């Protein structure tokens, strides 16, 4: 007789919170929060720089058209 194991119980990844230390979870949460913060700051700075660049290019284009 051949015994068969259920595939779900053998090959399913189950994460147990009990094996992670509290300090590790807190550290990971801080890193995730910093990542989100810097992503928001980057997007904000990029959009401001992009609008300033667009304004600059528009003014350069207007100067070129005035010269002609």
Residue pairs with C-beta under 8 A, 6 or more apart in sequence:
17 25
